[in-house]
Amino acid sequence: MLVIIKNDYELLSQEAAKVIADRLKKKPNLVLGLATGSTPLGLYKELIRMHKYEGLDFSKVVTFNLDEYIGLPPSHDQSYHYFMQKNFFSEINLDPRFIHVPQGMANDVKQFCNWYEERIKSFGGIDIQVLGIGANGHIAFNEPGSSLGSRTRIKTLTPTTRDDNKRFFEKGEDVPKYAITMGVGTIMDAKELLLVASGQSKAEAIRASVEGPITAMCPASIIQMHKEAFVIIDKSAASRLSGTYVDTWESLIL
């Protein structure tokens, strides 16, 4: 695990985008795992800039998103389909056939989850998975207490997560109670992980994930066991870390 601390959100976003761009240039048909939430937005913005002004090509890229609310159609402005289309997919040259976001309106959720797992395998697995982190240490919708070996499945959202997300909905009771999420085990199967976090509100979750014990009560702590994991954060998110870490990855890559 390589922890990289940047001065601010803009710089961490640029650093994370450099990693993705490097992998994409080396493998044009990259299988890219994506996350929603506010923190990855800066990363996506920088990748869009690279596409428009530096020719970064996504035409052969395959994407898999981490999660989606149950019961929200892709057209709903709070669905993760809508979020990704608005903030990333519509701005780059992805082939729509290669975009995968869990289907929150699936009639048979279990069958869909099994298909999603097999679909990832059919492309040879995810090359690099972008992750955010919740204030309680969750990754995707794998809440504290989730099995560290779990696969794509339906999850009940905790009151903490629903409360965190209610600002995006007109009424608190509109926040969905369930979601489809990649499992922790599915995420750990990715060849590389890239976790981004910004702000003081994520400092305790980052401390627990990077320097705490590996525990299901902080699902993100499992990334300590991944052999190729980047944790790119700003100084505020790093404020509770006690170790010494680097500020760039490029000089460390062979």
C-alpha positions as CSV (number, residue, x, y, z in Angstrom):
1,M,0.0,0.0,0.0
2,L,1.4,3.4,-1.1
3,V,0.0,6.4,0.8
4,I,0.4,9.7,-1.0
5,I,-0.4,13.0,0.7
6,K,-1.0,16.1,-1.3
7,N,-1.6,19.6,-0.1
8,D,-5.2,20.0,-1.3
9,Y,-8.1,18.4,-3.1
10,E,-7.1,19.7,-6.5
11,L,-3.6,18.2,-6.3
12,L,-4.8,14.9,-5.0
13,S,-7.3,14.7,-7.9
14,Q,-4.5,15.5,-10.4
15,E,-2.3,12.8,-8.8
16,A,-5.0,10.2,-9.0
17,A,-5.7,11.1,-12.6
18,K,-2.0,10.7,-13.5
19,V,-2.1,7.1,-12.2
20,I,-5.2,6.2,-14.3
21,A,-3.8,7.9,-17.4
22,D,-0.5,6.1,-17.0
23,R,-2.4,2.7,-16.8
24,L,-4.6,3.6,-19.8
25,K,-1.7,4.6,-22.0
26,K,0.0,1.2,-21.2
27,K,-3.3,-0.7,-21.8
28,P,-5.8,1.0,-24.1
29,N,-8.5,-1.6,-23.3
30,L,-8.1,-1.0,-19.6
31,V,-10.9,-2.4,-17.3
32,L,-11.6,0.5,-15.0
33,G,-13.6,0.3,-11.8
34,L,-15.4,3.5,-10.9
35,A,-16.9,5.1,-7.9
36,T,-19.5,7.8,-7.3
37,G,-19.5,10.4,-4.5
38,S,-18.1,13.9,-4.3
39,T,-14.4,13.0,-3.9
40,P,-13.8,11.2,-7.2
41,L,-15.4,14.2,-9.1
42,G,-12.0,16.0,-9.2
43,L,-10.4,12.9,-10.6
44,Y,-13.0,12.6,-13.3
45,K,-12.7,16.3,-14.1
46,E,-9.0,16.0,-14.6
47,L,-9.4,12.8,-16.8
48,I,-12.0,14.8,-18.9
49,R,-9.4,17.6,-19.3
50,M,-6.8,15.0,-20.4
51,H,-9.2,13.6,-22.9
52,K,-10.2,16.9,-24.4
53,Y,-6.8,18.6,-24.5
54,E,-4.2,15.8,-24.4
55,G,-5.9,13.2,-26.4
56,L,-6.4,10.6,-23.7
57,D,-8.4,7.9,-25.4
58,F,-11.2,5.9,-23.7
59,S,-12.6,4.3,-26.8
60,K,-11.5,0.8,-25.8
61,V,-12.0,1.1,-22.0
62,V,-14.4,-1.1,-20.2
63,T,-16.0,0.3,-17.0
64,F,-17.6,-1.3,-14.0
65,N,-19.2,0.9,-11.3
66,L,-19.2,-0.2,-7.7
67,D,-22.8,0.3,-6.7
68,E,-26.3,1.6,-7.3
69,Y,-29.4,2.3,-5.3
70,I,-32.2,-0.3,-5.4
71,G,-35.4,1.2,-6.8
72,L,-34.0,4.2,-8.7
73,P,-34.2,4.1,-12.5
74,P,-31.2,5.3,-14.5
75,S,-33.1,8.5,-15.3
76,H,-33.5,9.5,-11.7
77,D,-31.2,12.4,-10.9
78,Q,-29.9,10.7,-7.7
79,S,-29.2,7.4,-9.4
80,Y,-25.5,6.5,-9.9
81,H,-26.3,5.9,-13.6
82,Y,-27.3,9.5,-13.9
83,F,-24.3,10.7,-11.8
84,M,-21.8,8.9,-14.0
85,Q,-23.4,10.0,-17.2
86,K,-23.5,13.6,-16.2
87,N,-20.1,13.8,-14.6
88,F,-17.9,11.5,-16.7
89,F,-19.4,9.3,-19.4
90,S,-20.9,12.1,-21.5
91,E,-17.6,14.0,-21.5
92,I,-15.3,11.3,-22.9
93,N,-15.3,8.8,-25.8
94,L,-16.4,5.6,-24.0
95,D,-18.2,3.0,-26.0
96,P,-21.6,2.7,-24.3
97,R,-21.5,-1.1,-24.9
98,F,-18.6,-1.2,-22.4
99,I,-20.2,0.8,-19.6
100,H,-21.5,-1.3,-16.6
101,V,-23.4,0.2,-13.7
102,P,-25.4,-2.1,-11.4
103,Q,-29.1,-2.3,-12.3
104,G,-31.1,-1.0,-9.4
105,M,-34.3,-1.9,-11.1
106,A,-33.4,-5.5,-11.8
107,N,-36.3,-7.9,-11.3
108,D,-34.1,-10.6,-9.9
109,V,-31.4,-8.9,-8.0
110,K,-29.5,-12.1,-7.0
111,Q,-29.4,-13.2,-10.6
112,F,-28.2,-9.8,-11.7
113,C,-25.4,-9.8,-9.0
114,N,-24.2,-13.2,-10.2
115,W,-24.2,-11.9,-13.8
116,Y,-22.2,-8.8,-12.8
117,E,-19.5,-11.0,-11.2
118,E,-19.3,-13.1,-14.3
119,R,-19.2,-10.1,-16.5
120,I,-16.2,-8.7,-14.7
121,K,-14.5,-12.1,-15.1
122,S,-15.3,-12.2,-18.8
123,F,-13.1,-9.1,-19.3
124,G,-10.2,-10.6,-17.4
125,G,-11.0,-8.8,-14.1
126,I,-10.8,-5.1,-13.1
127,D,-7.3,-3.6,-13.8
128,I,-7.6,-0.6,-11.4
129,Q,-10.5,0.2,-9.1
130,V,-11.3,3.7,-7.9
131,L,-12.6,3.9,-4.4
132,G,-13.9,6.6,-2.1
133,I,-14.4,6.0,1.6
134,G,-17.3,6.8,4.0
135,A,-16.9,8.5,7.3
136,N,-17.6,5.1,8.9
137,G,-15.0,3.4,6.8
138,H,-17.3,1.8,4.2
139,I,-16.2,1.2,0.7
140,A,-18.8,1.0,-2.0
141,F,-21.9,0.2,0.1
142,N,-20.1,-2.4,2.2
143,E,-21.0,-1.0,5.6
144,P,-19.2,-1.8,8.9
145,G,-19.7,-5.5,9.7
146,S,-19.7,-6.6,6.0
147,S,-17.9,-9.8,5.2
148,L,-14.4,-9.1,4.0
149,G,-14.8,-11.9,1.5
150,S,-18.2,-10.7,0.2
151,R,-19.2,-10.6,-3.5
152,T,-21.7,-8.4,-5.4
153,R,-25.0,-8.5,-3.6
154,I,-27.9,-6.4,-2.1
155,K,-27.1,-4.5,1.1
156,T,-29.2,-2.7,3.6
157,L,-27.9,0.8,4.1
158,T,-27.2,1.9,7.7
159,P,-28.8,5.0,9.3
160,T,-25.4,6.7,9.1
161,T,-25.0,6.2,5.4
162,R,-28.7,7.2,4.7
163,D,-28.2,10.3,6.8
164,D,-25.0,11.2,4.9
165,N,-26.9,10.9,1.6
166,K,-30.1,12.6,2.5
167,R,-28.7,16.0,1.5
168,F,-29.0,14.8,-2.1
169,F,-32.7,14.0,-1.9
170,E,-35.7,16.3,-1.5
171,K,-36.9,14.5,1.6
172,G,-34.9,12.3,4.0
173,E,-37.5,9.5,3.6
174,D,-36.7,9.4,-0.1
175,V,-33.2,8.0,0.5
176,P,-33.3,4.3,-0.6
177,K,-32.9,1.7,2.1
178,Y,-31.1,-0.9,-0.1
179,A,-28.4,-0.9,-2.7
180,I,-26.5,-3.3,-5.0
181,T,-22.8,-3.2,-4.3
182,M,-19.7,-5.0,-5.3
183,G,-18.5,-7.0,-2.4
184,V,-15.2,-6.4,-0.5
185,G,-13.9,-9.6,-2.0
186,T,-14.9,-8.4,-5.5
187,I,-13.0,-5.1,-4.9
188,M,-10.0,-6.9,-3.6
189,D,-9.8,-9.0,-6.8
190,A,-8.9,-5.9,-8.8
191,K,-5.3,-5.8,-9.9
192,E,-4.8,-2.3,-8.4
193,L,-6.8,-0.1,-6.0
194,L,-6.9,3.6,-5.9
195,L,-8.6,5.1,-2.9
196,V,-9.1,8.9,-2.7
197,A,-10.2,10.9,0.3
198,S,-10.4,14.6,1.1
199,G,-11.2,16.7,4.1
200,Q,-11.2,16.5,7.9
201,S,-14.4,14.5,7.9
202,K,-12.6,11.5,6.5
203,A,-9.5,11.8,8.8
204,E,-10.6,9.2,11.3
205,A,-11.7,6.7,8.6
206,I,-8.4,7.1,6.9
207,R,-6.5,6.6,10.1
208,A,-8.5,3.4,10.8
209,S,-8.0,2.2,7.3
210,V,-4.3,2.9,6.9
211,E,-2.9,2.4,10.4
212,G,-5.7,0.6,12.3
213,P,-6.3,-3.1,12.6
214,I,-7.9,-5.0,9.7
215,T,-11.5,-5.5,10.7
216,A,-14.9,-5.9,9.2
217,M,-16.0,-2.9,11.3
218,C,-13.8,-0.8,9.0
219,P,-14.2,-2.5,5.6
220,A,-11.6,-0.1,4.0
221,S,-8.9,-1.5,6.3
222,I,-8.7,-4.6,4.1
223,I,-6.8,-2.6,1.5
224,Q,-3.8,-3.0,3.8
225,M,-3.7,-6.6,2.5
226,H,-3.8,-5.6,-1.2
227,K,-0.4,-5.8,-2.9
228,E,-1.0,-2.9,-5.3
229,A,-3.0,-0.2,-3.5
230,F,-2.7,3.6,-3.8
231,V,-4.2,5.8,-1.1
232,I,-4.1,9.4,-2.4
233,I,-5.4,11.9,0.1
234,D,-5.1,15.6,1.1
235,K,-3.5,16.9,4.3
236,S,-6.8,17.3,6.0
237,A,-7.8,13.7,5.5
238,A,-4.2,12.7,6.6
239,S,-4.3,14.8,9.7
240,R,-4.7,11.8,12.1
241,L,-2.0,9.6,10.5
242,S,1.2,9.1,12.5
243,G,3.4,7.5,9.9
244,T,5.7,9.1,7.3
245,Y,4.4,9.0,3.8
246,V,5.3,10.2,0.3
247,D,3.9,13.1,-1.8
248,T,4.2,11.5,-5.3
249,W,4.2,8.1,-6.9
250,E,6.1,8.7,-10.1
251,S,9.6,8.4,-8.7
252,L,8.7,5.1,-7.0
253,I,7.4,3.3,-10.1
254,L,9.8,1.0,-11.9
